[in-house]
Amino acid sequence: MAEESWHTARLIPTSGINGADEQERRATSALLAVMSAVREFGRALTQPYGAPAGVVQTFIEVPFTLGDGKSFPDGLIRVARGQRQWTALVEVKTGTNELQPEQLERYLDIAKEQGFDALITISNEIPPVAGQHPTRIDKRKLKKVALHHLPWSEVLTVAVMQKEYRGVADPDQAWILGELIRYLEHPKSGALEFSDMGPSWVAVRESVGAGTLRAADAAAPEIAGRFDALVRYAGLRLGRKLGTDVVPALTRKEQAEPMSRTQALVGQLATTGTMTAALRIPGAVGTLSVTADLRAAKITCHVDVEAPREGRPTTRVNWLIRQLKDAPETVRLESYALHARGAGSAELLRVVRENPAVLVSDPAKDLRTFRVALISAAGTKRGRGRGAFIDSVLDAIDDFYSQVIQNLKPWMPAPPRLRSAEESVAVEPVPPALVSTALSSQDDPVPAPRPSPATMS
C-alpha cells in the first residue's frame, strides 16, 4: 500500500463526529484544553474580557443547580493570579445552531449566584459591530455579570495570529495550537465561515433593483446588519493573512450605539441602493472602503491618499502613478484640489499613465487628495460559491489590498540637508562707506563712569 494514502495522526481528530451534540462537545473540549495548555493563546482570548495574566484552568459540562433544576454549561474558565480570580461560564454552538436567549439568561443567573465574572458565548454568528451580542438578552441580567461573544472565525484568527506572528515560546505548545487550527479549519469541526446573507436577501435585492425598498421595510435592517457582519468577517480573514488586527472603521457614536449605524445603512440602501463600510488596517495609507451597489451589481473598493504638499500638480500625480506600477489599468484615479468645490477630476489609470495632466483641472490650485478605486462585479446569490455576493465582496477586498493598498506609502517630506563646504557661501566684507559710525542721539557723548562699590554702599 502506498504511503501517500496514509493519514497522519492528529491530536484532535475530525473522524467519528456524529451529530451536532458530538460536534459541539468536541469543539468545546478542544478549544478549552488548548487554552489551558498554551499560555499565550489562553491569555489572548481572556485578557480582553478582564482576566488577569495568570494560570488558566478550564472545565467542561460543569453541573450547577438553580432552583429545582440542574444546568450544565458547556464549559468554565478560571484564571487566577495571586489573590485575584476571574471566572467565566462558556456556552458553545457549532454549525448553523444559534444561541438561545432563555438558556443564556439561565446561565447568567447561575453566574450571578456563584459570583462569577462573565458568560462567554461562542458560535458562528457574527455581530455587525465588535462588542455587540447577537442574542437579545434582558439587560437587567447584565448588572452583575458581563456577557461577551466570540465568533468561531475570531477564535481561529486569534489562534493563527498567535502561532504564526506573535509566537509561542514552547515548541510543543506551538504544535498543540497548530493542531487546534487544523481542527477548526476542517469543515466537520462546525466552525463555519460567513456563508449566508439571510433569508431576506433575494427579496431585498429585488426591491432595491425595482426602486421599491423603503427604510421602514422590516427586512432592510437584517440585510444591513449582515453586510456589516460580512465586512467584519472580511477583516478577520484579511488580518489572519497579514498577521495584524484589521477592524471595521467606525465612529465613536457607531461603536457606542450600533443601531445608529444600522439605521444609517438602511437609509443609504433605500435611497441609493448602496451599502458602504470600511476597514482600518494598521500601517496602511488609509482606510479601505467598500461599497456594494445592488442596483448596478458592482463592488467598489477605494482608499483616499493625501497628495504631497510640495511640487507641481503633475509632479504630485506622477508620485502616485509610480506607486501603482503593478496595479490594473482599470483602477480609477480621482484628484481633489485644495479649497475646490464639487467633484474633482477622474480618469482610469491607463490614461493617467500616458498623460498625468488629465487629473489637473486647475494648475493654479494645489492637489489635496487622491482617491484610488477599483470596481468589480457583484454576485447575486445568497450563499457561497460562484456568483455569490459574499465571495464577490471577499475577493474584491483581498484583490484591492494586494494590488493597490499594500503598495502605497504616504508622502513624507525630504529631511533637511547639511550643506557641504563647497556649498557654503562666503560672506563678502562690507565696504567702509557702508559702515555706520556716526553717533546717535541715543549714544552718550562720553561714557558714564561706573559707580564704585564704596559709593553704592
C-alpha positions as CSV (number, residue, x, y, z in Angstrom):
1,M,0.0,0.0,0.0
2,A,1.4,3.4,-1.0
3,E,2.3,5.7,1.9
4,E,0.7,8.6,0.1
5,S,-2.7,7.3,1.1
6,W,-1.8,7.1,4.8
7,H,-3.4,9.6,7.1
8,T,-1.3,11.5,9.6
9,A,-2.3,11.0,13.2
10,R,-3.9,14.2,14.6
11,L,-4.2,15.3,18.2
12,I,-7.8,16.4,17.6
13,P,-9.4,14.1,15.0
14,T,-12.4,15.0,13.0
15,S,-13.4,11.4,12.4
16,G,-16.3,10.0,14.4
17,I,-18.3,13.2,14.7
18,N,-21.9,12.1,14.6
19,G,-24.5,14.8,15.1
20,A,-24.5,18.4,16.4
21,D,-24.1,17.4,20.0
22,E,-20.9,15.5,19.4
23,Q,-19.6,18.3,17.2
24,E,-20.3,20.9,19.8
25,R,-18.8,18.8,22.7
26,R,-15.6,18.1,20.8
27,A,-15.1,21.7,19.7
28,T,-15.7,22.9,23.2
29,S,-13.3,20.4,24.8
30,A,-10.6,21.0,22.2
31,L,-10.7,24.8,22.5
32,L,-10.7,24.9,26.3
33,A,-8.0,22.3,26.6
34,V,-5.7,24.2,24.2
35,M,-6.5,27.5,26.1
36,S,-5.1,25.9,29.3
37,A,-2.2,24.2,27.6
38,V,-0.9,27.1,25.5
39,R,-0.4,30.0,27.9
40,E,-0.1,32.7,25.2
41,F,-3.3,31.6,23.5
42,G,-5.3,31.4,26.7
43,R,-4.1,34.9,27.6
44,A,-5.0,36.3,24.2
45,L,-8.6,35.1,24.5
46,T,-9.3,36.0,28.1
47,Q,-7.3,39.3,28.6
48,P,-9.8,41.4,26.6
49,Y,-12.5,40.4,29.0
50,G,-10.7,41.5,32.1
51,A,-9.0,38.3,33.2
52,P,-5.6,38.6,34.9
53,A,-2.4,37.3,33.4
54,G,-2.4,34.1,35.4
55,V,-2.8,30.3,35.2
56,V,-5.8,29.3,33.0
57,Q,-7.9,26.4,34.2
58,T,-10.7,25.0,32.0
59,F,-13.6,22.6,32.6
60,I,-16.4,21.2,30.5
61,E,-20.0,20.5,31.3
62,V,-19.8,21.7,34.9
63,P,-23.1,21.0,36.8
64,F,-25.0,23.7,38.6
65,T,-28.3,23.8,40.5
66,L,-30.6,26.7,40.0
67,G,-34.0,26.5,41.6
68,D,-35.4,23.0,41.1
69,G,-33.4,22.1,38.1
70,K,-29.8,21.3,37.1
71,S,-27.9,23.1,34.3
72,F,-24.7,22.0,32.5
73,P,-23.0,24.9,30.8
74,D,-20.6,23.8,28.1
75,G,-17.6,25.0,29.9
76,L,-16.0,27.1,32.6
77,I,-12.8,29.1,32.5
78,R,-10.9,30.2,35.7
79,V,-7.9,32.4,35.7
80,A,-6.0,33.0,38.9
81,R,-3.1,35.3,39.8
82,G,-2.2,35.8,43.4
83,Q,-5.3,36.6,45.4
84,R,-7.3,37.7,42.3
85,Q,-9.5,35.2,40.5
86,W,-11.6,35.6,37.3
87,T,-14.2,33.0,36.3
88,A,-16.5,32.8,33.3
89,L,-19.1,30.3,32.1
90,V,-18.9,29.2,28.4
91,E,-21.8,28.4,26.1
92,V,-20.9,27.0,22.6
93,K,-22.8,26.4,19.4
94,T,-21.4,25.0,16.2
95,G,-22.7,24.7,12.6
96,T,-25.8,26.8,12.0
97,N,-27.1,26.4,15.5
98,E,-28.0,29.7,17.2
99,L,-27.7,30.8,20.8
100,Q,-31.0,30.7,22.8
101,P,-32.0,33.6,25.0
102,E,-33.6,31.5,27.6
103,Q,-30.6,29.3,28.0
104,L,-28.2,32.3,28.2
105,E,-30.4,34.1,30.8
106,R,-30.4,31.0,32.9
107,Y,-26.6,30.8,32.8
108,L,-26.4,34.5,33.7
109,D,-28.4,33.8,36.8
110,I,-26.1,30.9,37.7
111,A,-23.1,33.1,37.2
112,K,-24.6,35.8,39.4
113,E,-25.5,33.3,42.1
114,Q,-21.9,31.8,42.0
115,G,-20.2,35.2,42.0
116,F,-18.7,34.6,38.5
117,D,-17.5,37.5,36.4
118,A,-18.8,36.7,32.9
119,L,-20.6,34.5,30.4
120,I,-18.8,33.9,27.1
121,T,-20.7,32.6,24.1
122,I,-19.0,31.1,21.0
123,S,-20.9,30.4,17.8
124,N,-20.8,31.1,14.1
125,E,-23.0,34.2,14.5
126,I,-21.0,37.4,13.7
127,P,-22.5,40.6,15.1
128,P,-22.2,43.6,12.8
129,V,-20.2,45.5,15.5
130,A,-17.5,44.1,17.8
131,G,-18.7,44.0,21.4
132,Q,-22.4,43.6,20.3
133,H,-24.1,40.4,21.2
134,P,-26.1,38.5,18.5
135,T,-28.8,37.5,21.0
136,R,-31.2,39.8,22.7
137,I,-30.9,39.5,26.4
138,D,-32.8,41.1,29.3
139,K,-30.4,43.9,30.3
140,R,-31.3,43.5,33.9
141,K,-29.4,40.2,33.8
142,L,-26.2,42.1,32.9
143,K,-25.9,44.3,36.0
144,K,-23.6,41.9,37.9
145,V,-22.3,39.6,35.1
146,A,-20.7,40.6,31.8
147,L,-21.8,39.0,28.6
148,H,-19.2,38.5,25.8
149,H,-19.4,36.8,22.4
150,L,-16.7,35.2,20.2
151,P,-17.4,34.1,16.7
152,W,-15.6,31.0,15.7
153,S,-13.9,32.9,12.9
154,E,-12.4,35.3,15.5
155,V,-11.2,32.3,17.6
156,L,-9.5,30.9,14.6
157,T,-8.0,34.3,13.7
158,V,-6.6,34.7,17.3
159,A,-5.1,31.2,17.1
160,V,-3.4,31.8,13.7
161,M,-2.0,35.2,14.7
162,Q,-0.7,33.9,18.0
163,K,1.1,30.9,16.3
164,E,2.3,32.5,13.1
165,Y,3.0,36.1,14.0
166,R,3.1,36.8,17.8
167,G,4.7,33.5,18.6
168,V,4.5,30.7,21.2
169,A,7.6,30.2,23.4
170,D,7.3,26.5,23.8
171,P,7.7,24.4,20.6
172,D,5.4,21.7,21.9
173,Q,2.7,24.2,22.8
174,A,3.0,25.8,19.4
175,W,2.4,22.3,17.8
176,I,-0.7,21.9,20.0
177,L,-2.0,25.2,18.9
178,G,-1.4,24.2,15.3
179,E,-3.5,21.1,15.8
180,L,-6.4,23.3,17.0
181,I,-6.0,25.4,13.9
182,R,-6.1,22.4,11.7
183,Y,-9.2,21.1,13.5
184,L,-11.1,24.4,13.3
185,E,-10.3,24.8,9.6
186,H,-11.8,21.4,8.9
187,P,-15.5,21.5,7.6
188,K,-16.5,18.8,10.1
189,S,-15.5,20.9,13.1
190,G,-18.6,23.1,12.8
191,A,-16.6,26.3,12.9
192,L,-18.0,27.7,9.8
193,E,-17.1,30.7,7.7
194,F,-19.6,33.5,7.0
195,S,-21.8,31.8,4.5
196,D,-25.3,33.3,4.3
197,M,-26.8,36.7,3.6
198,G,-30.0,35.7,5.2
199,P,-33.5,34.6,4.1
200,S,-34.5,38.1,3.1
201,W,-31.5,38.7,0.8
202,V,-33.2,37.9,-2.5
203,A,-36.4,39.9,-1.7
204,V,-34.4,43.0,-0.6
205,R,-32.1,42.8,-3.6
206,E,-35.0,42.7,-6.0
207,S,-36.7,45.6,-4.2
208,V,-33.6,47.7,-4.5
209,G,-33.4,46.9,-8.2
210,A,-37.0,47.9,-8.7
211,G,-36.6,51.0,-6.6
212,T,-39.4,49.9,-4.1
213,L,-37.3,49.4,-1.0
214,R,-38.2,51.7,1.9
215,A,-36.3,52.4,5.1
216,A,-39.2,51.2,7.1
217,D,-39.2,47.7,5.5
218,A,-38.7,45.0,8.1
219,A,-36.2,43.1,6.1
220,A,-33.8,46.0,5.4
221,P,-32.1,46.1,8.9
222,E,-31.4,42.4,8.6
223,I,-29.5,42.8,5.3
224,A,-27.7,45.9,6.6
225,G,-26.6,44.1,9.7
226,R,-25.4,41.1,7.6
227,F,-23.4,43.4,5.3
228,D,-21.6,44.9,8.3
229,A,-21.0,41.3,9.6
230,L,-19.6,40.3,6.2
231,V,-17.2,43.2,6.2
232,R,-16.1,42.4,9.8
233,Y,-15.6,38.8,8.7
234,A,-13.5,40.0,5.8
235,G,-11.4,42.0,8.2
236,L,-10.8,38.9,10.4
237,R,-9.9,36.9,7.3
238,L,-7.6,39.6,5.9
239,G,-6.0,40.1,9.4
240,R,-5.3,36.3,9.6
241,K,-3.3,36.6,6.4
242,L,-1.5,39.8,7.4
243,G,-0.8,39.0,11.0
244,T,-2.4,42.1,12.3
245,D,-5.8,43.3,13.6
246,V,-8.0,44.5,10.8
247,V,-11.1,46.0,12.3
248,P,-14.1,47.9,11.0
249,A,-13.6,51.7,10.8
250,L,-16.5,53.0,13.0
251,T,-17.1,56.3,14.6
252,R,-17.4,56.6,18.4
253,K,-21.1,57.0,18.1
254,E,-21.4,53.9,15.9
255,Q,-19.4,51.9,18.4
256,A,-21.5,53.2,21.3
257,E,-24.8,52.9,19.5
258,P,-24.7,50.1,16.9
259,M,-28.3,50.7,16.0
260,S,-27.5,54.2,14.7
261,R,-25.0,52.6,12.3
262,T,-27.7,50.1,11.1
263,Q,-30.3,52.8,10.6
264,A,-27.9,54.9,8.6
265,L,-27.0,51.9,6.4
266,V,-30.7,51.2,5.9
267,G,-31.3,54.8,4.8
268,Q,-28.4,54.6,2.4
269,L,-29.7,51.3,0.9
270,A,-33.2,52.6,0.5
271,T,-32.1,55.9,-1.1
272,T,-29.2,55.0,-3.3
273,G,-29.3,51.2,-3.4
274,T,-25.8,51.0,-1.9
275,M,-24.2,49.9,1.3
276,T,-20.8,51.2,2.5
277,A,-18.4,50.0,5.1
278,A,-14.7,50.5,5.8
279,L,-11.7,48.5,7.3
280,R,-8.9,50.0,9.3
281,I,-5.6,48.3,8.5
282,P,-2.6,49.1,10.7
283,G,0.2,50.7,8.7
284,A,-1.9,51.2,5.6
285,V,-2.0,54.6,3.8
286,G,-5.7,54.9,4.6
287,T,-8.9,53.0,5.4
288,L,-10.2,50.5,2.9
289,S,-13.7,51.5,2.0
290,V,-16.0,49.0,0.2
291,T,-19.4,50.0,-1.4
292,A,-21.9,47.4,-2.6
293,D,-24.2,48.8,-5.3
294,L,-27.1,46.4,-5.5
295,R,-28.7,48.2,-8.4
296,A,-25.7,48.2,-10.6
297,A,-24.4,44.9,-9.3
298,K,-21.0,46.4,-8.6
299,I,-18.5,46.3,-5.8
300,T,-16.3,49.4,-5.4
301,C,-13.2,49.4,-3.1
302,H,-11.4,52.7,-2.7
303,V,-8.8,54.4,-0.5
304,D,-8.1,58.1,-0.1
305,V,-4.4,59.2,-0.2
306,E,-3.1,62.6,0.8
307,A,-1.2,64.3,-2.0
308,P,2.3,65.5,-1.5
309,R,2.5,69.0,-0.1
310,E,5.2,70.3,-2.4
311,G,5.9,70.2,-6.1
312,R,3.8,71.0,-9.2
313,P,0.4,69.3,-9.6
314,T,1.7,66.9,-12.3
315,T,4.7,66.0,-10.1
316,R,2.2,65.0,-7.4
317,V,0.2,62.9,-9.8
318,N,3.4,61.2,-11.0
319,W,4.3,60.4,-7.4
320,L,1.1,58.4,-7.2
321,I,1.5,56.7,-10.5
322,R,4.9,55.4,-9.7
323,Q,3.5,53.5,-6.7
324,L,0.7,52.0,-8.9
325,K,3.1,50.4,-11.4
326,D,1.7,46.9,-10.7
327,A,-2.0,47.9,-10.4
328,P,-4.6,47.0,-13.0
329,E,-5.2,49.6,-15.8
330,T,-8.8,49.6,-14.8
331,V,-8.1,51.4,-11.5
332,R,-9.9,54.7,-11.3
333,L,-8.0,57.7,-10.1
334,E,-9.6,60.9,-8.8
335,S,-8.0,64.1,-7.7
336,Y,-9.3,66.9,-5.4
337,A,-7.8,70.3,-5.3
338,L,-7.4,72.5,-2.2
339,H,-10.3,74.8,-1.4
340,A,-12.1,73.4,-4.5
341,R,-15.8,72.6,-4.5
342,G,-17.6,69.8,-6.2
343,A,-16.2,66.7,-7.8
344,G,-12.6,66.6,-8.9
345,S,-11.0,65.2,-12.0
346,A,-11.3,61.4,-12.6
347,E,-9.7,59.1,-15.1
348,L,-8.6,55.5,-15.5
349,L,-5.0,54.6,-14.6
350,R,-4.1,53.6,-18.2
351,V,-5.0,57.2,-19.4
352,V,-3.2,58.9,-16.5
353,R,-0.1,57.0,-17.1
354,E,0.1,58.5,-20.6
355,N,-1.0,61.9,-19.6
356,P,-0.8,62.8,-15.9
357,A,-2.2,66.3,-16.6
358,V,-5.7,64.9,-17.1
359,L,-6.0,64.8,-13.3
360,V,-5.1,68.5,-13.0
361,S,-8.2,70.6,-13.7
362,D,-6.6,73.9,-12.5
363,P,-2.8,74.2,-12.5
364,A,-3.0,77.2,-10.2
365,K,-4.5,75.1,-7.3
366,D,-2.6,72.6,-5.2
367,L,-3.9,69.0,-5.2
368,R,-5.0,67.9,-1.8
369,T,-6.2,64.3,-2.0
370,F,-6.2,61.4,-4.4
371,R,-8.8,58.6,-4.4
372,V,-7.8,55.2,-5.8
373,A,-10.8,52.9,-6.6
374,L,-11.3,49.5,-8.2
375,I,-14.7,48.2,-9.4
376,S,-15.6,44.6,-9.8
377,A,-18.8,42.6,-10.4
378,A,-21.1,41.8,-7.5
379,G,-22.6,38.4,-7.1
380,T,-26.3,37.9,-6.6
381,K,-26.6,34.6,-4.8
382,R,-27.4,34.4,-1.1
383,G,-24.8,31.8,-0.1
384,R,-21.3,30.9,-1.0
385,G,-19.7,29.8,-4.3
386,R,-19.6,31.0,-7.8
387,G,-21.8,34.0,-8.4
388,A,-22.4,34.6,-4.7
389,F,-22.5,38.1,-3.2
390,I,-20.3,37.1,-0.2
391,D,-17.5,35.7,-2.4
392,S,-17.6,38.8,-4.6
393,V,-17.1,41.1,-1.6
394,L,-14.3,39.0,-0.1
395,D,-12.5,38.7,-3.4
396,A,-12.9,42.5,-4.1
397,I,-11.4,43.4,-0.7
398,D,-8.5,40.9,-1.0
399,D,-7.7,42.0,-4.6
400,F,-7.8,45.7,-3.8
401,Y,-5.5,45.3,-0.8
402,S,-3.0,43.1,-2.7
403,Q,-3.0,45.1,-5.9
404,V,-3.3,48.6,-4.6
405,I,-3.1,49.4,-0.9
406,Q,-0.1,47.3,0.1
407,N,2.0,49.1,-2.5
408,L,1.0,52.7,-1.4
409,K,3.1,54.7,1.0
410,P,2.2,58.1,2.5
411,W,4.2,61.1,1.3
412,M,7.0,62.2,3.5
413,P,8.9,65.5,3.1
414,A,12.6,65.1,2.5
415,P,14.7,65.8,5.6
416,P,16.8,68.9,5.7
417,R,20.4,68.5,4.4
418,L,23.6,69.7,5.8
419,R,25.5,71.9,3.4
420,S,28.9,70.8,2.4
421,A,31.9,73.1,2.5
422,E,31.7,73.6,-1.3
423,E,28.1,74.7,-1.0
424,S,28.8,77.3,1.7
425,V,28.6,80.9,0.5
426,A,31.5,83.1,1.5
427,V,30.5,86.3,3.4
428,E,31.7,89.3,1.5
429,P,33.3,92.1,3.5
430,V,31.2,95.3,4.0
431,P,32.7,98.3,2.2
432,P,33.8,101.1,4.7
433,A,31.5,103.6,3.0
434,L,28.5,101.5,4.2
435,V,29.7,101.2,7.8
436,S,27.6,103.5,10.0
437,T,29.9,105.0,12.7
438,A,28.0,108.3,13.2
439,L,26.8,109.0,16.8
440,S,23.2,108.7,17.6
441,S,21.1,110.7,19.9
442,Q,20.8,107.6,21.9
443,D,24.5,107.4,22.4
444,D,26.2,109.1,25.4
445,P,28.9,111.6,24.2
446,V,31.2,110.4,27.0
447,P,30.8,107.0,28.6
448,A,29.5,107.4,32.1
449,P,31.9,106.3,34.8
450,R,30.9,103.1,36.6
451,P,30.0,103.7,40.3
452,S,32.5,102.2,42.7
453,P,31.3,99.7,45.3
454,A,32.1,102.3,48.1
455,T,29.6,104.9,46.6
456,M,27.0,102.2,46.1
457,S,27.0,101.3,49.8
